[in-house]
Amino acid sequence: MAQSFRTPAKVARRLKMLPEVRRHVRNWPRFLFNYAWGHVSPKPYRFRNGAKLKIGRGVDHVPVIEIFFRKDYGDMPSDATIVDLGASVGVFSVYAATNARNVRIFAYEPMPASFALVQENIRLNGKEKAITAFNYAVGGEAGNRDLFVGGTDFFFPTLLGPDGNRQAEHISVHCTTLEEILSSNKLDRVDLLKMDIEGAEYEFFYKAPAAAFEKVREIRMEYHNLDEEERNLEAMKRFLTGHGFKIVKEWANTPTNGNLWVRR
């Protein structure tokens, strides 16, 4: 973890989350200390809703805060088919499976180390029947793709390479598409599509056939403003409303990213 992560001001800001951490986490002293200093606990965090989670990197605390504390993806529907794209270590999938009844969740995560933790977290929570995990990236084209794991403007691994002549560390991963996800899992309906795929949301949607969108009832996603043409929030909203969705909720986290919910 970079020393800039541990500046006194940043550590102090994280420690101010004490009330929220205590509200959601049973073993909250361990979570708060590790989050403040960027450490990784060898033991799972235990949440007050009964969920358990192991993480692999200090930055993995971020999706925990977004999903369990801030509820960036909202409440979960019961009796639903849910697709989790950009599963990280399985935070959203575990959250959904422990907060809703009778759900089927299909989780996609390309990073091998994170995918291993998805599988471990599924077992920790006894959710093998509810969650099926795939070690795939998702984008606009199927096949082997470069996943950039460092040297980009993104905090997490991304299919988008660096701008200019910068070098970026990358690995080869298998990539799938919306159409393949629906057909390979025999999904006639997706009640909730959750997405956090680090800028690949545009190619993922723009290259998908129109018939695929008719099977999706609701999308809750993180968006990234990449350019002023077709890869920004306004362009995404035009595209999704053109496919029959209505805007339910939107908010910006920073000038470059935020969350968007749409529903049929």
N, C-alpha and C positions, 0 to 999 in steps of 0.2 A: 504494500500500500504506500502510495507517494506521501512524503512528509507534508506536502501542502494540504493533504486531507486532514492532518492532525494539528492544524494551527489552533492556538487557544480559542480564537473566536468561533471556529467551526465546531470544535468539541463542545464548547459552552452552548452553542445553538442546539446541538443534538441532545444535550442533557436536559434542555427545557421540555423535551417530549416526555418526561417522566410521567405525568398524569395519563397520557394516551397509552404509553407502554404498560403501565400498571392495569389499565382498564382492559387490555386485550390479552396480555401475556401472563401466564401463571408464574413462570420462572423469570420474572421481569428484571431482576438485577443483572442476570447474565446477559439478557438481550440489550439492555441499556448500555452496559459497559462495552460490549462488543461493537454495538452500533456507533457509539461515540468515538471509539478508537480504531475502528476499521478492522477488528479482529473477527475470527471465525470460531464458533463454538464447536467442539467435537461431539457435543450432545445435541439432541433436537431441542428446539423451542417448543414449549407446550402452551397452547392457546386456551382461552377460557371457553371457547365453543367446542373444545374436545380435539381440535386438530393438532398435529405434530408436524414439525418441519425441520429438516437439516438444510444448511446452506453450504456453499463451497467457497465463496469469496465475500469480502466485506461489503462489496457493492450489492450483493444479493439481499441485503436488508432493505434496499429501496423498493422492490416489488412487494415485499411484506407490508411496508408502510402504506404503499399505494392501495393495496387490495384489502388487507385486514383492517387497517386503521382509517384511511380516508375513504374507503369504499369507492374508488374511482370507477369500478365497473358495476356498482350498485348491488341491489339484492338479487338473489338467484332464483329463477323460476323452477318450481318442482315439476315432475313428470315431463322433463324436457330433454331434448338432444342438444348438446352444447359442443362447439368446436373451439379449442383453445390454440391459437396460433401465436407462436413466440412464448412457449410455456416456461422458459427459464428453468428453474429447479422444481417447477410444479406448483407454485404458490397459488395461482388462480384455480387450477384444477382441484387442488385439495380444498381450497376455500369453497368452491361450488359444491363439491361432493359432500362436505360436512355441514353445509348450510341449506341444502335443498334435498327433497325426498325424490327418490326414483328418477335419478338422472343418468344419462349416458354421456360420457365426456370423451372426446377424441383430442388428444394433446400432441402438438407438434413442436419439437425443439431440435435444432441442428447441432449444437455444440455437444460433443461426446461426453465431456465431464458433467455438464448440466443435465444431459439426458440420463446419465447414470443416477443422478440425484432425483430426477423425476421418478424413476423406477423405485428408488429406495423410499421416497416419500409416499408413493402409492402403497407400498408394503407396510410402512409404519402406521398408516391409517386404516389398513385393512380394506382398501378401496379397489382391489384388483378387478372386481366385477363391474365397477362403475366407470373406471378410467382406463382407456387404452392409449398407450403412448407410442409415438413414432419418432425415430431419430432422423427427421427430415427438416430441411428448410422449406419455406413456401415463397413462391414468386410467380412471375408471369410465364415462365418456361420450365418444363420438366427436364430432368437429367442432372448430370454432374455440374456443379457451379462452384465458384470460389466464394468462400465465406471469409470476410475480412475481420480479423480478431484483434487488430491493433493498428494504429497509424491513421485512423479515420476521424471524422468529426463526431462520430457516434460513441456513446458511452458503453453500449453493448455490441456484440458482433452483428455485422450487417452484410447484405449482398451488394451494397453500393461501395464501389472502390473509392479511394481518395481522389480529390481534385488535383489537377496538375501533374507534376512529375514525382510526387511523394511516393515513397515505398511503403507498403503496408503488409504486415504479416497476414497470411491467409492459409486456410486449409480447404481441401476439396470435400464437398458434402453433396448428398443427393437432395434435389429440389423437386417439390411437387406443386400442383396448381389447385385452384378451387374446383375445377371440373374433375380432376383426378381424386381429390378428397371425397367428393360426393359419390362418384362412381365406385371407387375401391371399397368404401364402407357401406355401400348400398343405402345411401341416405336420400330419402325422398323429401325430407324436411329437416331444416336446422332451425331450432327455436332461438338460439343465441350464438352468434359468431363473435368471439372475442379476439382482438388483434392487437399485437404490439410487436411489429416486425421491422422496426428500425429503418424506415424509409422505403421498404419494398412494397408498402401498401398500394402504391400507385400502379406498378406493373402487375401486381397480383389482381387488382380489380380491372384495370383498363384492358387487359388481354383475356379476361374471362368471357365466355359466351353469355349472351343475354339470358339464355334458359337457366343458367346456374343461379342467377340472382333470384329467380322466381321461387327457388326452394329455401331461401333464407328469409326468416321473419324479422330478425332484429340483429343489428350490428352495434357493438360497443368497442370502440377502437381508440388507440393513440395515433394521432397524426403528426407528421413532421413537415414543416414548411421548407421545401428544398429549392424552389425557384419561383419566379413570378409568372410562369406560363401555366403548365398543367399539373405541377406537383406542389400544391398548396391547399390550404383548407377550403378556400372558395371554389377551386376547381373540383375538389373531391365532393363537396356538397352539390354542385351542379350535376356531377356524374351520377351520384346516388339518387338524387331526386328524379333524375331522368329515367332511372330504373324502378320507379314506383315507391321509393322510400320517403318518409317524412322525417324532418329533423325533430328530434325529441329534446336533445340537450347538447350543449357545446360549451367548452371553456378552455382558456389558454393557461398553461403552466408557465411557459416562457414565451418570448417572441417566436421561437422556432418550433415549439411543440405544444400539444394540448390533447384534449379528449373530445370525441364526437360520438353521439348515440343517434342512430336512425332506426326507424321501425316501419313495417308495412301497415 
